[in-house]
């Protein structure tokens, strides 16, 4: 099966409206509304437990929502209704396979179930599974089992690919290969990709649009190319007399934050645009800077600030570590 364009190019590939899922008193997904356009790589980013997997299961009709609606490729989704799935490939939660069948046999079974002609050789090669094609699935590493699951999702050349933590278990080389594969699918073949992840660095390198999810809610959406606009910047400086420097800067119309052991902090747009003028003012005021540098909030600090984490997210967190840089499992 080949990709077919939507009859209405303006129609969203995915349309989620006020979607909710409650388990007694717990809102796993809480009033989520979003759209994904054709050819986008939309990444749903969040800490483990944010509700990403639950939202994907709702999207695929695996569970019924408590509230709201979902449309995929123009068709309404409901639990048990598989009308749109001939054009959808997906991988949700842990990769699974028939353990006693080889990689090739697993894919051949999936191909026959979909009534697809030909062989599985192309997708085996694309997912770098050729050396393992005749191995039984139970002998595969977690990373290669993940590759097998991705190969099965791509067998029918889907128009929409839905992936839950697609690089889980892969080594750095495998992560880079999957990133290149997904980018090629979107940019060269027009495949729409909707994925979840807790790996911020990978999401930033791959996605065209990012939705940030926390405690079941969509707390922010950003075009990936515009992320830098939302990252805080500041000018940090130190002198031999920060109290005097604070007074000099105030006299020149700046608004430095109170002095700390690390020095002074300026967030004025004027200071950020022309830090040399700040240095000149301090020199003329008799307190030349001993250190002055422009710092920008890193992606990890931006994410933690967005979700309102209690972890430290101030300027000094720029060299901190995002808790999702490992390859943990998906979430609830």
Legacy VTK file of the C-alpha trace (Angstrom):
# vtk DataFile Version 3.0
C-alpha trace
ASCII
DATASET POLYDATA
POINTS 332 float
0.000 0.000 0.000
1.295 3.460 -0.811
0.656 6.783 0.812
-2.393 8.584 -0.505
-2.845 12.305 0.008
-5.827 13.508 1.948
-8.681 14.572 -0.283
-8.681 17.884 1.545
-5.089 19.024 2.003
-6.236 21.481 4.700
-7.747 18.682 6.788
-5.642 17.807 9.858
-4.188 14.301 9.846
-4.873 14.190 13.592
-7.497 16.328 15.312
-7.970 15.990 19.069
-10.617 18.153 20.754
-11.063 18.490 24.548
-9.906 14.913 25.025
-10.015 13.449 28.512
-9.508 10.091 30.185
-10.163 9.537 33.868
-9.507 6.508 36.030
-11.715 7.165 39.070
-10.188 10.278 40.630
-7.116 10.381 38.382
-7.151 12.422 35.158
-4.598 10.597 32.997
-5.449 12.918 30.078
-7.096 16.224 30.917
-8.825 18.409 28.281
-6.205 18.057 25.520
-6.785 19.810 22.193
-4.253 19.660 19.355
-3.911 19.274 15.586
-1.251 17.623 13.453
-0.885 18.597 9.802
0.236 16.413 6.911
3.996 15.909 6.745
4.654 17.176 10.272
6.775 15.388 12.834
4.840 16.189 15.996
6.571 15.204 19.215
4.665 14.880 22.458
7.245 15.599 25.138
6.867 14.919 28.824
8.301 13.278 31.902
7.410 9.656 32.566
3.864 9.598 33.909
2.775 12.746 32.059
-0.001 10.914 30.182
1.677 10.523 26.777
1.014 6.809 26.354
-2.588 7.166 27.474
-3.123 9.883 24.877
-1.618 7.682 22.156
-3.829 4.771 23.185
-6.848 7.094 22.936
-5.628 8.293 19.548
-5.446 4.713 18.268
-8.832 3.692 19.661
-7.277 1.223 22.100
-9.233 2.729 24.982
-12.361 4.865 25.098
-12.163 8.510 26.190
-14.072 9.913 29.125
-14.581 13.150 27.199
-13.763 14.740 23.867
-13.206 13.465 20.340
-10.408 12.200 18.110
-10.240 12.164 14.316
-7.476 10.425 12.372
-7.098 10.897 8.593
-10.548 12.428 8.532
-12.278 9.528 10.306
-13.695 9.589 13.825
-11.936 7.232 16.236
-13.759 5.100 18.760
-12.682 2.066 20.762
-12.779 -1.026 18.543
-13.312 0.951 15.305
-10.392 0.241 12.967
-11.677 2.017 9.850
-8.610 4.240 9.438
-5.918 1.759 10.423
-5.111 0.571 6.900
-3.155 3.807 6.521
-1.710 3.979 10.035
1.441 2.349 11.398
2.037 2.323 15.133
4.265 1.189 17.949
2.899 1.567 21.465
4.686 0.799 24.712
7.017 -2.240 24.741
8.023 -3.775 21.413
6.548 -7.274 20.975
7.135 -10.147 18.562
6.532 -13.881 18.188
9.557 -15.086 20.156
10.134 -18.387 18.305
9.866 -16.837 14.832
12.773 -15.165 13.092
12.835 -11.474 12.256
11.907 -12.278 8.650
9.147 -14.667 9.689
7.653 -12.097 12.086
7.506 -9.542 9.276
6.148 -12.079 6.790
3.311 -12.904 9.193
2.482 -9.210 9.544
2.697 -8.734 5.776
0.293 -11.637 5.132
-2.153 -10.333 7.741
-2.186 -7.028 5.854
-2.407 -8.885 2.533
0.638 -7.097 1.206
2.446 -8.421 -1.870
6.201 -8.878 -2.221
8.777 -9.532 0.489
10.011 -7.885 3.666
13.556 -7.388 2.348
13.249 -3.623 1.840
12.070 -2.810 5.353
14.610 -5.232 6.860
17.359 -3.335 5.084
15.984 0.104 6.002
15.924 -0.784 9.700
19.449 -2.287 9.594
18.083 -5.734 10.472
19.768 -7.685 7.664
22.391 -9.304 9.976
19.571 -10.485 12.250
16.979 -11.485 9.657
17.255 -15.224 10.393
17.534 -14.875 14.176
14.635 -15.773 16.430
13.023 -12.757 18.044
13.666 -14.079 21.564
17.432 -13.772 20.973
17.323 -10.106 19.964
18.584 -7.259 22.119
16.041 -4.669 23.278
17.289 -2.265 20.623
16.927 -4.764 17.772
13.518 -5.821 19.058
12.569 -2.142 18.843
13.852 -2.056 15.250
11.708 -5.091 14.431
8.620 -3.391 15.859
9.374 -0.265 13.810
9.848 -2.396 10.690
6.434 -3.976 11.249
4.867 -0.525 11.633
6.387 0.575 8.312
5.531 -2.520 6.251
2.510 -1.001 4.534
4.048 2.456 3.935
1.586 4.239 6.245
0.395 7.795 5.726
0.523 8.282 9.514
3.084 6.763 11.853
2.301 6.820 15.603
5.216 5.906 17.862
5.482 5.703 21.632
9.126 6.199 22.710
10.508 4.950 19.352
14.202 5.057 20.321
13.759 3.255 23.619
16.635 0.805 24.126
18.681 1.926 21.132
22.342 2.831 21.385
23.452 6.299 20.162
24.132 5.021 16.638
20.701 3.405 16.499
19.042 6.586 17.761
20.738 8.569 14.992
19.619 6.014 12.370
15.995 6.106 13.517
16.096 9.907 13.596
17.341 9.957 9.995
14.720 7.400 8.958
11.818 9.372 10.457
13.085 12.631 8.956
13.319 10.959 5.542
9.797 9.540 5.842
8.387 12.978 6.637
10.427 15.123 4.270
10.829 12.805 1.277
7.698 10.647 1.433
5.172 12.958 3.106
4.541 10.616 6.033
3.074 12.314 9.083
4.791 11.233 12.302
3.288 11.559 15.774
5.605 10.396 18.520
6.023 10.606 22.256
9.321 10.933 24.047
11.005 12.022 27.254
14.307 12.620 25.412
14.336 16.366 24.954
17.556 16.603 22.961
16.349 14.077 20.380
12.930 15.709 20.087
14.525 19.103 19.473
16.648 17.666 16.660
13.842 15.787 14.936
10.422 17.344 15.462
8.873 20.154 13.465
6.366 20.848 16.246
6.530 20.011 19.929
3.711 19.624 22.438
4.709 19.603 26.106
2.563 17.417 28.334
2.504 17.421 32.128
0.091 15.843 34.606
-2.238 14.878 31.756
-2.480 18.369 30.282
-0.955 19.940 27.208
0.908 22.839 28.820
2.564 24.270 25.718
3.061 23.888 21.973
5.967 25.279 19.962
7.247 25.117 16.423
10.669 23.535 16.853
12.351 26.324 14.915
10.924 28.907 17.311
12.066 27.319 20.567
14.955 29.735 20.925
12.516 32.642 21.217
11.106 31.152 24.395
14.404 30.424 26.125
15.369 33.004 28.717
18.625 34.950 28.382
20.522 36.957 30.938
23.761 38.859 31.356
25.850 37.715 34.299
28.639 39.915 35.588
30.977 40.218 38.542
33.109 43.051 39.916
35.286 43.654 42.958
32.409 45.621 44.514
29.061 44.297 43.338
27.097 46.616 45.637
28.730 49.656 44.021
28.218 48.112 40.572
24.542 47.647 41.375
24.228 51.370 42.140
26.085 52.355 38.941
23.835 50.182 36.793
20.686 51.572 38.448
21.943 55.089 37.731
22.268 54.188 34.042
18.687 52.914 33.849
19.349 49.176 34.156
17.523 46.891 36.558
20.029 44.442 38.005
18.835 41.746 40.347
20.278 41.881 43.884
23.906 40.824 44.146
24.592 37.164 44.964
27.868 35.276 45.541
27.776 34.470 41.812
27.558 38.160 40.867
24.921 40.389 39.311
22.235 39.442 36.837
20.667 41.608 34.114
17.690 40.642 31.974
16.989 44.085 30.446
16.606 43.837 26.659
18.945 46.828 26.347
21.651 45.042 28.310
21.216 41.809 26.351
21.397 43.614 23.018
24.459 45.726 23.922
26.479 44.178 26.756
29.449 46.357 25.813
27.508 49.422 27.000
27.059 47.764 30.377
30.813 47.213 30.585
31.474 50.834 29.593
29.099 52.151 32.264
30.816 50.070 34.925
34.299 51.177 33.834
33.287 54.835 33.893
31.682 54.275 37.311
34.949 52.987 38.756
33.858 49.319 39.109
35.117 47.566 35.963
33.746 44.052 35.441
35.995 41.121 36.272
33.610 38.788 34.460
30.782 39.482 32.014
29.086 36.942 29.804
25.749 36.312 28.135
23.991 33.102 29.133
20.998 31.426 27.535
18.661 28.976 29.220
19.271 25.514 27.850
16.485 23.273 26.541
16.359 21.220 29.717
15.868 24.275 31.915
13.240 25.619 29.492
11.322 22.341 29.656
11.422 22.136 33.438
10.295 25.749 33.726
7.418 25.061 31.309
6.084 22.109 33.268
6.514 24.005 36.533
8.919 21.471 37.994
10.118 22.005 41.554
13.665 21.323 40.360
15.996 24.297 40.096
15.337 26.064 36.796
17.016 29.434 37.314
20.001 30.726 35.354
22.350 28.495 37.283
20.458 25.474 35.941
21.865 26.024 32.475
24.360 23.249 32.979
21.921 20.973 34.767
20.796 17.576 33.529
17.302 16.869 32.300
15.982 13.809 34.086
14.945 12.176 30.818
18.320 11.802 29.137
18.297 8.067 29.664
16.198 5.476 27.870
13.502 4.623 30.371
10.161 3.101 29.567
7.060 4.930 28.506
4.524 6.431 30.835
0.967 5.928 31.914
LINES 1 333
332 0 1 2 3 4 5 6 7 8 9 10 11 12 13 14 15 16 17 18 19 20 21 22 23 24 25 26 27 28 29 30 31 32 33 34 35 36 37 38 39 40 41 42 43 44 45 46 47 48 49 50 51 52 53 54 55 56 57 58 59 60 61 62 63 64 65 66 67 68 69 70 71 72 73 74 75 76 77 78 79 80 81 82 83 84 85 86 87 88 89 90 91 92 93 94 95 96 97 98 99 100 101 102 103 104 105 106 107 108 109 110 111 112 113 114 115 116 117 118 119 120 121 122 123 124 125 126 127 128 129 130 131 132 133 134 135 136 137 138 139 140 141 142 143 144 145 146 147 148 149 150 151 152 153 154 155 156 157 158 159 160 161 162 163 164 165 166 167 168 169 170 171 172 173 174 175 176 177 178 179 180 181 182 183 184 185 186 187 188 189 190 191 192 193 194 195 196 197 198 199 200 201 202 203 204 205 206 207 208 209 210 211 212 213 214 215 216 217 218 219 220 221 222 223 224 225 226 227 228 229 230 231 232 233 234 235 236 237 238 239 240 241 242 243 244 245 246 247 248 249 250 251 252 253 254 255 256 257 258 259 260 261 262 263 264 265 266 267 268 269 270 271 272 273 274 275 276 277 278 279 280 281 282 283 284 285 286 287 288 289 290 291 292 293 294 295 296 297 298 299 300 301 302 303 304 305 306 307 308 309 310 311 312 313 314 315 316 317 318 319 320 321 322 323 324 325 326 327 328 329 330 331
